Amino acid sequence: MINITLKDGTVKTYESGITVFDVAKDISSGLARVTLAGELNGELVDIRKPILEDSTLSLLTFDDEGGKHAFWHTGSHLLAQAVKRLYPQAKLAIGPAIDHGFYYDIDVDVIITPEIMEKIEKEMAKLVKEGLAIERSELSRADALEKVKNEGEFYKEELIQNLPEDAIISFYSQGEFSDLCAGPHINNLSPIKAIKLLSLAGAYWHGDEKNKMLQRIYGITFPKKSQLTEYLERIEEAKKRDHRKLGKELDLFSIQEEGPGFPFFHPKGMVIRNELESFWRQEHQRRGYQEIKTPIILNAELWKRSGHWDHYKENMYFTEIDESDYAIKPMNCPGGMLVYKRKGHSYRDLPLKMGELGLVHRHELHGALHGLMRVRAFTQDDAHIFMTPEQIKEEVIKVINLADDIYKVFGFNYRVELSTKPEKAIGSDEVWEMATEALRDALVTKEIDYRLNPGDGAFYGPKIDFHLEDSLGRTWQCGTIQLDFQMPERFDLNYIGSDGEKHRPVIIHRTILGSIERFFGILIEHFAGKFPVWLAPVQVMIIPVADVHHDFAKGIADELMDIGVRASVDVRDEKLGYRIRDAQMQKIPYMLVVGDKEAEGGDLALRMRDTGDAGLISLEDLKEKLIEKIKTRSLTLD
């Protein structure tokens, strides 16, 4: 017999081998109907997974990330099955669940048009009505290869050939359709009540432009039709908030043909950027961080020593100086190691916290570029914390607290992931386990719920990732905390301990915003361009009714600028209504309309960005209001 501890702390006793689904069914038939996957000992598992030992188990529904993942993974198979029914000659590549829905890369000699996507969508709906059960099976590598060869699925054949000889390969089947897949999947197709194929894109096999271009179909499914309606409404709202569109309309940034992936920041955009960086510096300085700046170009030998040459070379840019190879830095870490190593350190100096707003360059495929969200040059808000092993937990908790404080300023909620050793990694399993446990211990101490993300750590250490939730419910991976025992070895870093001997420091690599550029893009969409007062490029627009009021309006602007408020005067030869509407279109927080009454010493007519006419206010009261809103970095205007 085994004991299974459920999420609410209840302990149930079962025979070894009971499945996740059977546990749900034992609790109630209603729970079994909505259980889509399980989280067994912190790991996302299939509903068919047998439980063989004492374990903790969470039963996941569509309200949980893991439940959505299983639901949408099944949606990708449903899409592939529909395509194969309509076009039996089609060859399947990969079809994962993604943050919002799924996609499948397909090789088919038919150009998929919107009309064909609609046809596929209808076929998917027909399959759901058949109520097909989903079954999981396992084969040896040899038998799996024979199976996909007989089916002519050569992309699947290549995937299997890259697996170890002794691998056990899992397949999922529904009706006549069977697909190579690690899962998880839901029990059957019946819970799928709403289907929408969203878009089409081209995708090279393995992301390599030397390979064949496949057709990637994106889609999403839901257990309720109302959820699809809400999702499509959010998509329309997201289009209005697209940072590329608003970036152009608000004159914040641009991507020029002369520099694809290399953003240009305009004067208004630089105001926001400088405010972000100033805020970052203030928060770090008061927590004991020292700021450094390291070169953008460094000798190739440094990148070989750090491991980037072997593990990251395909994403780097190179040049030659004085007949020697150099690389443009894709990460700030090696430069930070050299700054630490410039002089000796005692245990009394630790933890040593060095922050850097460092410009890095990474090669991204042209098709992957996306406004500020995916660029080739960006500024990471990096920091490296050098510490003793005994300080790990305390310092990780301090970084978590810093991230929490900063995200609250912008109104972000977030979820946390713990990522473990990837396939390409340096260092022993023992050191990796020690580092992973240290991060896990910090999360447990902080009582933070987290999701395990196996195999997604950095090549030198495990990491904690922060996924921010914006005002539309979308998530963005921003902050990260990476624990590193490897770089100190590679760079021969040390400190003198209390015993007078040399010891290796441990390093935390961490970002909070992630990159200034990407965080900027996220903020544009999160606020729909309506930045809080402290970030707004123009905080107050003064609009004189007529030419005779220009000097008075400029005098108000001067008084506001004297107290640090970004004020501007619209003296264009346009009608008053046009200038008011334009200020609203530019999403300026406060507007003052000044005419004869105001010029004669009366109160000012205040308009707010969202609510319009806000009544009369004295200039002194307005100053007080602005100072308070800016000082507290308030998210509201009233």
Buried (B, 14 or more C-beta within 10 A) or exposed (E): EBEBBBEEEEEBEBEEEBBBBBBBBEBEEEBBBBBBBBBBBBEBBBBBBEBEEBBBBBBBBBEBBBBBBBBBBBBBBBBBBBBBBBBEEBBBBBBEBEEBBBBBBBBBEEEBEEEBBEBBBEBBBEBBEEEBEBBBEEBEBEEBBBBBEEBEBBBBBEBBEEBEEEEEBBBBBBBEBBBBBEBBBBBBBBBBBBBBBBEBEEBBBEEEEEEEEBBBBBBBBBBEEEBBEEBBEBBEEBEEBBBBBBBBEBEBBBBEEEEEBBBEBBEBBEBBBEBBBEBBBEBBEEBEBEBBEBEBEBBBEBBBBBBBBEBBBEBBBEEEEEEEBBBBBBBBBBBBBBBBBEEEBEBEEBBBBBBBBBBBBBBBEEBEBBBBBBBBBBBBBBBBBBBBEEBBBEBBBBBBEBBBEBBEBBBBEBBBBBBBBBEEBBBEEEBBEBBBEBBBBBBEEBEBEBBBBEEBBBBBBBBBBBBBBBEBEBBBBBBBBBBBBBBBBBBEBBBBBEEEEEBBBBBBBBBBBBBBBBBBBBBBBBBBBBBBBBBBBBBBBBBBBEEEBBEBBBBBBEBBBEEEBBBBBBBEEEEBEEBBEBBBEBBBBBBBBBBEEBBEEEBBBBBBBEEEEBEEBEBEEBBEBBEEBBEEBBBEBE
